Amino acid sequence: MIVAGIDPSLTSTGVAILEHGNPAYLHAVGHGGRDGASYDHRSRRIVSQCRTITGILATWTLDLAVIEGPAYAHANAYTHDGAGLWWGLYSALRARKIPTAVIAPKTRARWATGNGNADKKAVLAAVRTWWPNTTIRNHDIADALALATIGAHHHGDPMPFPTKPRHTLALEAIAWP
């Protein structure tokens, strides 16, 4: 089973690929923006980021992609552009007929730490305990790795930790393809 986890962001999208429950690819990619950028610049940034990420994913034969859903409670100047990236990635996955699950940010945090309100530092710390001999550079990669691990668990791949009831219960709240 090859599962991709994607934590979308224009400045640093985390991408994690698990093969049979083991990390095979961990990376974050992003394009910086600037206040007051034109619509043309913002569009190019979204398209470039989407192409970069889909290019990475295209090198794998994915059985499942797991993407973090939008944080609807967050609204700032970049929310609109981030939504463009999210829909671009989701649509590209669907166009390639890759089964795709969307997982809410709180579900990802709860699954990783036991606390749906856990911050990114707590998720990073938890994920690093799962693979202590693997370099997990930042929280974007950790979030993507948590998402991929949820998908791998759903498909019965081995986990790097003893599973708890919360790991199985959380799967019920997800609309699986």
C-alpha positions in Angstrom: 0.0 0.0 0.0 1.3 3.4 -1.0 -0.3 6.3 0.8 0.3 10.0 0.4 -0.4 12.6 3.1 -0.7 16.2 2.0 -0.8 19.3 4.3 -1.5 22.1 1.8 0.0 25.5 2.2 1.3 28.0 -0.3 4.4 28.7 1.9 5.1 25.1 2.9 3.1 22.2 1.8 4.1 19.0 3.6 4.1 15.8 1.6 4.6 12.4 3.1 4.6 9.1 1.3 4.3 5.8 3.2 5.1 2.4 1.6 3.6 -0.4 3.6 3.5 1.8 6.7 7.1 3.1 6.4 8.2 6.6 5.4 9.5 6.5 1.8 9.4 10.3 1.1 9.2 13.3 3.3 9.4 16.9 2.0 8.0 20.3 2.3 7.7 22.7 -0.7 6.5 26.3 -0.9 6.5 29.6 -2.6 6.7 32.8 -0.6 4.2 35.5 -1.2 4.1 39.2 -0.5 1.5 41.6 0.7 -0.1 43.5 -2.2 0.8 41.0 -4.8 -1.3 41.3 -8.0 -3.9 38.7 -8.9 -1.6 37.5 -11.7 1.2 36.9 -9.3 -1.1 35.2 -6.8 -2.5 33.0 -9.6 1.0 32.0 -10.8 2.0 31.2 -7.2 -1.1 28.9 -6.7 -0.6 27.2 -10.1 3.2 26.7 -9.5 2.7 25.2 -6.1 -0.1 22.9 -7.3 2.1 21.7 -10.3 5.1 21.1 -8.0 3.1 19.0 -5.6 1.2 17.0 -8.2 4.6 16.5 -10.0 6.0 14.9 -6.8 2.9 12.7 -6.4 3.0 11.7 -10.1 6.2 9.8 -9.5 4.4 7.4 -7.2 1.6 4.9 -7.9 -0.6 5.9 -5.1 -3.3 3.7 -3.6 -4.7 6.5 -1.5 -4.1 10.2 -0.9 -5.1 11.8 2.4 -5.4 15.6 2.3 -6.0 17.9 5.3 -9.3 19.7 4.9 -9.7 23.4 5.1 -9.6 25.1 8.5 -12.9 26.9 8.1 -12.5 28.8 11.4 -9.4 30.5 10.1 -10.0 33.6 7.9 -7.2 35.9 7.0 -5.7 37.5 3.9 -4.4 34.2 2.5 -7.5 32.1 3.1 -8.8 32.8 -0.5 -5.5 31.9 -2.1 -5.1 28.8 0.1 -8.5 27.6 -1.0 -7.4 27.9 -4.6 -4.4 25.7 -3.9 -6.6 23.2 -1.9 -9.1 22.8 -4.7 -6.4 22.6 -7.3 -4.7 19.7 -5.4 -8.0 17.9 -4.7 -9.1 18.3 -8.3 -5.8 17.0 -9.6 -6.0 13.9 -7.4 -9.5 13.2 -8.5 -8.6 13.7 -12.2 -5.9 11.1 -11.7 -8.5 8.8 -10.2 -6.5 8.5 -6.9 -8.9 7.6 -4.1 -8.8 10.6 -1.8 -9.8 11.2 1.8 -10.2 14.6 3.4 -9.4 14.8 7.1 -10.2 17.8 9.3 -7.4 19.5 11.1 -8.8 18.7 14.5 -9.2 15.0 13.6 -5.5 14.9 12.5 -4.4 16.5 15.8 -6.6 14.2 17.9 -5.4 11.1 16.0 -1.8 12.1 16.5 -1.9 13.4 20.1 -5.2 12.5 21.7 -6.1 16.2 21.8 -8.1 17.8 18.9 -6.8 21.2 19.9 -3.2 20.2 20.0 -0.9 22.7 18.3 1.5 22.0 15.5 4.4 21.6 18.0 2.6 18.8 19.8 1.8 17.0 16.6 5.4 17.3 15.5 6.6 15.9 18.8 4.2 13.0 18.7 5.0 12.1 15.1 8.8 12.2 15.8 8.2 9.5 18.5 6.7 7.2 15.9 9.8 7.2 13.7 12.7 8.2 16.0 15.4 7.4 13.4 13.7 9.4 10.7 14.4 13.1 10.1 11.1 15.0 10.2 12.2 18.6 9.6 9.1 20.6 10.4 5.5 20.6 11.4 4.2 20.6 7.8 6.0 17.3 7.1 4.8 16.0 10.5 1.2 16.9 9.7 1.5 15.2 6.2 3.0 12.2 7.9 0.2 12.0 10.4 -2.3 12.2 7.6 -0.6 9.4 5.6 -0.4 7.3 8.8 -4.1 7.6 9.3 -4.7 6.4 5.7 -2.2 3.5 6.2 -3.9 2.5 9.4 -7.3 2.5 7.7 -5.9 0.1 5.1 -4.3 -2.2 7.8 -0.7 -1.3 7.3 1.6 -1.8 10.3 1.8 1.1 12.7 5.1 2.2 14.3 3.3 2.4 17.7 0.7 0.5 19.6 -2.7 1.7 18.4 -5.2 3.0 20.9 -9.0 3.1 20.7 -8.9 6.7 19.5 -7.0 5.6 16.4 -9.8 3.3 15.3 -12.7 5.5 16.5 -11.4 8.5 14.5 -11.5 6.5 11.3 -15.3 6.4 11.6 -15.6 10.2 11.3 -13.8 10.2 7.9 -15.5 9.8 4.6 -13.3 7.2 3.0 -13.3 6.7 -0.8 
